[in-house]
Amino acid sequence: MATITLTFDNGPEPDVTPGVLDTLARHDLKATFFVIGEKLAMPGRRALSERAAAEGHWIGNHTWTHSVPLGQREDGDGAEAEVGRTQAELGALAHPDRFFRPFGGGGHIGPLLLNQPVVAHLTQGAYSCVLWNAIPRDFADPDGWVETALGQCAAQDWTLIVLHDLPKGAGRHLDTFLHRAKDAGHGFRQEFPDACVPIRRGDIQVPLDGIVSHREA
């Protein structure tokens, strides 16, 4: 038996996010939605995140464009354009801990995640950087990810899983996953394991060398 924290990246999506929220409501579970800033700014989409927040889910920042991992940016920056702009768009939707999740280019954890200007922005702005320890790749395997996810959850005491509210994502089989996880005796909580939060409210918790690029612009 293990603990699972649910997070959903890359929304909001009008054709998917409502169904994800409906499924979570049926199971009485709370998650965190890490949204893409430019999507949130599109007509009609903010209401989806407003609904999520009203139903008790947390809303976090997942960059403005989700295009190039911050540690790979040629200009060596992106702090304001990708992080600050999205946080401004979030406004009152943002959790007080100012959750930020970097783009991992397929879920990879390494020096591609952050760069020095972004680290400075996160610490000075009292953000909490939220990573993960399970990527079942629902975006690449929308019909087979459940087995992968269950295996990942069974292999560790506390799983912070990344799913996606995308057309090719977790939505179609989310109900099955949640039923099977409960049947296996796993529990759910909304909080994040400390090991997945290297920066909490602006305070660096662990050495960041493994997730910060030192490339020059």
N, C-alpha and C positions, 0 to 999 in steps of 0.2 A: 504494500500500500504506500502511496506517495502523494505528494501535494502538487497540484497543477495551477499555474497562473496563466490565464488566457490573454493574449494580445493579438490585435488585428492591425495589419499594416496596409497602407496604400489607398485607402478610401479617402473620402466617402464616395460610394458608387450608387446611383439611384436604383439600379436594377438588382443590387446585391445586398447593400447594407441593411435595408429594412428587413429582409429575410433573416439575416444574421441576428439582428436585434430581437426579432420574434422568437427565434430559437433559444437565445439566451434567456429571454423572459419566461419561456415555458419551463426551462430548467432552473429558474431562479438563480442565475449566475451573473456575476459582474466581471467585466473585462476592461481592458484599456485599448482605445483606438488611437493609433499613431497615424495622423492624417497628413496628406501632402498639401502644402499651402496653396498651390495653384489650383488644385481641385476644390478645396474649400471655398475659394473665391469664385468658382463658377456658379451661375444662376441655379438656384434650387438646391444646391448641395449643402449649404450651411445648415439648413433645417434638419438634415439627417444627423449631423453631429450635435445639434441642439437637442434632438430627441434622445440620442445616446446619453448625453450628459444628464438630461432630465430623468432618465431611467436608472441613474446611478453609476454609469460607466465613466471612466476617466478618459480625458482627451489629451493626447500628446502631440508633439511636433516631430514630423518625419521629413524635414527639409521642404523647400519650396518646389523644386523640380524633380527630385529623385532621379537625377540623370547621370551624374558623375560622383563616385565616392569622394568625400571631402579630402581624404588623404592623397587623392590622385589629381586634384585640380591643378591645372597648369599655372594658375595665378597664385597658388599657395594660400588662398583665402577662402571666401565663401561664407564667412561668419555672419555678415549682415544680410547678404543676398539670399542665403539658403536658410539660416536659422532665425535671425532677427526678423526678417520679413514675415516668415511663417508665424512666429510668436505674436507679432502685431496683428496678423489676420485672425489668429485664434481669439485674441481679446479675452473676454470674460469666460470663454469656453475652457481656457487653460486651467489645469489643476494648479493649486498653489505651489506645488513643488516644481513646476515648470519642466515637465518631463520632455526629454529630447531623445530620440533614437536616430542614430546615423544610418545612412544607406550603406549596406554591406556588399552590394554587387552580387547578389545571390546568396546572401546569408553568411558570408565569410567574416570572421573576426581576425583582424590583423592591422597593420599600419595603414591600410587604406581607409580606415574608418574616420579618422580625425586628423587635423593638422594643428600646428601651434596657435594660429590666430583663432581657430574655433575653440580650442581648449581655453584660451584666455577669455573669449566671449562667454563660454559656459560658466566659468568660475566667477567672473565679474557679474554676470547676470543671475547668479544663484540658481542655475539650472540643475536638474538631476538627469544624468546620462544613463539611459536604460538599455542594456544589451540583452542577451538571450543565451540559453544553453540548449535549445532544441529548435531545429528547422526541418520539419517534415517535407518541405518543398511542395506544398499543395499547389503552388502556382505552376509547377512543372508536371505534377502528377495529380491532377484534380480528382481522379477516381481511386487512386491507390494510396493516398497519403495517410489514411486512417491507420493502417497496419504499421507504417513507419512511426507515426506519432505515438501509438500505444507502446511500441518497443522502446522509444526514447523515454517515455514517462516511467516505464517500469525499471529503467536502468539507473535512475537517480532518485534521491529523496525528494527533491523539489525542482520541478521543471517549469521554466519560464519559456513558453512555447510561442513561436511566431507563426500565425496564420494570416490569411489575406482575405479581405472583403473585396475581391475582384471577380469578374465574370468567370475566369479560370482560377478558382481559389477554393477555399474550404467550404463555402456555403452549402453545396449540394449534399455533402456527407457530414456536416457538422453535428446534426442531431444524432446520427449513428455513433460518431466519436464520443459524444458526451454520455450517451447511454452506456456504451461499452466501458468507458473510463470509470463511470460510477459502479458498474457491475463488477469491475476489477477491484473495487474498494478504494479507488483514489478519491481524494478530496480536493476541493478548489478553494483558492483564496485570491483576493484581488491584489494584495501587496506583492512586492518584488523581493526575491532573495537578495541578500546583501552582495553576494558574489557577482551579481549581474548589474550592479549599480556602482561603477567606478568613480563617478562624481555624484555626490548627493547634496542638493541645495547649495551648490557652489564649492563644496569642500571635496578635494581629491581624497579618495578613500584608499587607493592602492596605486603603486607605480603605473604610469600610463605608457611606458615605452613600447609595449607590445601592440598598442592600438593607435599610435600617433606617428604620422609620417614626418620625417625630418628633411624632406626634399626642399630644395630652394626654388622659388618662383622663377 
